[in-house]
């Protein structure tokens, strides 16, 4: 199977973006705050933030479950270091780890919180298999991720400019649900579209760079993009400007709760 996502690029990109991420991550914070409302009202001993990024949600998770231990995990060492330095908390551990190979014991976690991280995973069945393995029976995986309509305006504009892949591809609801192992059952799955508005195209492209969330697909164009292609891209995006005078950027957001079934 060909690689779809270059994980080393993901790790390097987000590591470099650690110090600028929070300054432009309003949407990411809003989505994470919405995901907080999906957390279960129950006693939690050990929880994990999978793809913790800058550690923004460490205080929120500790406030929700004051007595619980927290394991913050991220693929990007730069993000993890920033989180540990800026948002240190008692009874919290930081681990640089790949979500598809979790360095955790079987049936050791009550709750996994993951906001806008699993879209960077290459093998969803492997991810979900690992989540199922480390969750305790009855444990929950509470997750927000992006769907395939995300940044469709950007994708459409580039398609009019050349034939290369410039925008990350994200997995559909059906693709996510079909990747679940038998013991990990979907309890809830919601969807929303969030449309951001930009006066200028450069604001959007600069924001994506500062987030570290630019194109991570393997097999993308290498080298500089020619002026003619850039011009075609800009013209195609400008053609999507709204009657109010803004350039739209759509994010398709999935919110889901998965529960590990109890052993009979």
PECOR-V66157 format. One record per residue. N is the residue number from 1. RES is the residue in one small letter. SS is DSSP state (H for helix, E for strand, C for the rest). NEAR is the number of other C-alpha atoms within 12 Angstrom. D_CENTER is the distance of its C-alpha to the mean C-alpha in Angstrom with 2 decimals. Layout:
[[N/RES/SS/NEAR/D_CENTER] [N/RES/SS/NEAR/D_CENTER]]
//
This chain:
[[1/x/C/6/22.78] [2/x/C/10/21.56] [3/x/C/15/18.40] [4/x/C/25/15.76] [5/x/E/29/13.17] [6/x/C/23/14.75] [7/x/H/28/13.12] [8/x/H/21/15.61] [9/x/H/24/14.67] [10/x/H/37/10.99] [11/x/H/31/12.52] [12/x/H/22/15.25] [13/x/H/31/13.48] [14/x/H/39/11.24] [15/x/H/30/14.41] [16/x/H/26/16.48] [17/x/C/32/14.38] [18/x/H/36/14.55] [19/x/H/26/17.67] [20/x/H/25/16.74] [21/x/H/32/13.14] [22/x/H/27/14.39] [23/x/H/18/17.09] [24/x/H/24/15.05] [25/x/C/26/12.00] [26/x/H/16/13.92] [27/x/H/28/11.72] [28/x/H/33/8.69] [29/x/H/25/11.49] [30/x/H/21/12.97] [31/x/H/31/10.17] [32/x/H/36/9.99] [33/x/H/26/13.77] [34/x/H/27/13.99] [35/x/H/34/12.17] [36/x/H/32/14.78] [37/x/C/21/17.43] [38/x/C/30/16.42] [39/x/C/34/17.37] [40/x/C/27/20.65] [41/x/C/12/23.94] [42/x/C/16/25.28] [43/x/C/19/26.26] [44/x/C/28/23.60] [45/x/C/24/24.78] [46/x/E/33/21.75] [47/x/E/41/18.07] [48/x/E/47/14.96] [49/x/E/49/11.71] [50/x/E/49/9.50] [51/x/C/45/7.31] [52/x/C/48/9.55] [53/x/C/50/9.39] [54/x/C/43/12.63] [55/x/C/42/13.48] [56/x/C/35/13.63] [57/x/C/37/13.52] [58/x/H/42/16.09] [59/x/H/26/18.99] [60/x/H/24/17.74] [61/x/H/38/17.30] [62/x/H/31/20.62] [63/x/H/16/22.25] [64/x/H/26/21.36] [65/x/C/26/22.61] [66/x/C/22/25.02] [67/x/C/18/26.67] [68/x/C/26/23.68] [69/x/E/30/22.63] [70/x/E/39/19.05] [71/x/E/42/17.34] [72/x/E/48/14.51] [73/x/E/41/12.82] [74/x/E/46/10.86] [75/x/C/37/11.51] [76/x/C/37/12.52] [77/x/H/31/15.93] [78/x/H/32/16.25] [79/x/H/40/13.40] [80/x/H/38/14.93] [81/x/H/29/18.36] [82/x/H/29/17.58] [83/x/H/37/16.22] [84/x/H/29/19.35] [85/x/H/17/21.65] [86/x/H/20/20.50] [87/x/C/26/19.55] [88/x/C/24/21.81] [89/x/C/26/22.76] [90/x/C/18/25.39] [91/x/C/21/24.71] [92/x/E/27/21.30] [93/x/E/27/20.44] [94/x/E/37/18.03] [95/x/E/30/17.33] [96/x/E/30/15.91] [97/x/C/27/14.77] [98/x/E/32/13.20] [99/x/C/39/11.48] [100/x/C/31/13.98] [101/x/E/26/16.87] [102/x/C/32/16.67] [103/x/C/24/19.67] [104/x/C/29/20.59] [105/x/C/16/23.70] [106/x/C/18/24.07] [107/x/C/25/24.00] [108/x/C/29/23.27] [109/x/E/36/20.37] [110/x/E/37/20.84] [111/x/E/43/17.37] [112/x/E/52/13.78] [113/x/E/47/11.33] [114/x/E/47/7.57] [115/x/E/42/5.62] [116/x/C/39/2.16] [117/x/C/38/2.60] [118/x/H/42/5.14] [119/x/H/40/5.13] [120/x/H/43/6.46] [121/x/C/37/9.01] [122/x/C/33/12.36] [123/x/C/28/14.24] [124/x/H/30/12.99] [125/x/H/24/16.51] [126/x/H/22/16.53] [127/x/H/29/13.30] [128/x/H/37/14.82] [129/x/H/26/18.16] [130/x/H/34/17.12] [131/x/H/48/15.65] [132/x/H/41/18.93] [133/x/H/33/20.95] [134/x/H/35/19.95] [135/x/E/37/19.98] [136/x/E/31/23.42] [137/x/E/26/25.10] [138/x/E/29/24.02] [139/x/E/39/20.80] [140/x/E/44/17.70] [141/x/E/47/14.06] [142/x/E/43/12.45] [143/x/E/45/8.97] [144/x/E/44/7.10] [145/x/E/40/5.34] [146/x/E/38/6.93] [147/x/C/32/10.48] [148/x/C/27/12.98] [149/x/C/29/14.64] [150/x/C/31/11.96] [151/x/C/36/14.05] [152/x/H/27/16.95] [153/x/H/33/19.38] [154/x/H/37/18.25] [155/x/H/31/18.42] [156/x/H/29/21.81] [157/x/H/33/23.22] [158/x/H/29/22.53] [159/x/H/23/24.04] [160/x/C/24/27.17] [161/x/C/25/27.30] [162/x/C/23/27.01] [163/x/C/17/25.88] [164/x/C/23/23.15] [165/x/C/26/19.40] [166/x/C/32/17.91] [167/x/C/31/14.72] [168/x/C/34/11.74] [169/x/C/30/12.39] [170/x/C/35/10.20] [171/x/C/28/11.81] [172/x/C/22/14.07] [173/x/H/27/14.75] [174/x/H/16/17.70] [175/x/H/16/15.96] [176/x/H/35/13.66] [177/x/H/24/16.80] [178/x/H/17/18.99] [179/x/C/26/17.04] [180/x/C/28/17.85] [181/x/C/24/20.72] [182/x/C/20/23.77] [183/x/C/27/23.38] [184/x/E/36/19.92] [185/x/E/30/20.64] [186/x/E/29/18.70] [187/x/E/22/20.08] [188/x/E/23/18.26] [189/x/E/24/16.09] [190/x/E/23/15.84] [191/x/E/25/14.77] [192/x/E/21/15.16] [193/x/E/24/15.41] [194/x/E/22/14.97] [195/x/E/21/17.11] [196/x/E/25/17.32] [197/x/E/24/20.74] [198/x/E/24/21.82] [199/x/C/18/25.50] [200/x/C/21/25.01] [201/x/H/30/22.85] [202/x/H/16/22.71] [203/x/H/19/20.90] [204/x/H/28/17.91] [205/x/H/25/18.00] [206/x/H/19/18.61] [207/x/H/26/15.71] [208/x/H/30/13.25] [209/x/H/23/15.15] [210/x/H/24/15.13] [211/x/H/32/11.37] [212/x/C/32/11.41] [213/x/C/37/9.34] [214/x/C/31/12.47] [215/x/C/33/13.47] [216/x/C/33/12.44] [217/x/E/29/14.56] [218/x/C/24/17.57] [219/x/C/19/20.86] [220/x/C/24/20.21] [221/x/C/18/23.19] [222/x/C/13/24.50] [223/x/C/7/26.52] [224/x/C/10/27.22] [225/x/C/18/26.82] [226/x/C/14/30.32] [227/x/H/12/31.52] [228/x/H/14/32.53] [229/x/H/20/29.12] [230/x/H/22/27.55] [231/x/H/18/30.26] [232/x/H/21/29.65] [233/x/H/28/25.93] [234/x/H/29/26.74] [235/x/H/22/29.45] [236/x/H/24/27.29] [237/x/H/34/24.64] [238/x/H/27/27.53] [239/x/C/21/28.96] [240/x/C/27/26.07] [241/x/C/23/26.98] [242/x/C/18/27.64] [243/x/C/11/31.10] [244/x/C/11/30.03] [245/x/C/15/29.44] [246/x/C/21/25.65] [247/x/E/31/23.18] [248/x/E/31/20.44] [249/x/E/35/16.74] [250/x/E/27/15.23] [251/x/E/29/11.76] [252/x/E/31/11.90] [253/x/E/37/9.94] [254/x/E/39/10.47] [255/x/E/37/11.34] [256/x/E/37/12.95] [257/x/E/34/15.18] [258/x/E/38/16.50] [259/x/E/35/19.63] [260/x/E/34/21.46] [261/x/C/23/24.99] [262/x/C/17/28.01] [263/x/C/12/30.24] [264/x/C/5/33.60]]
//
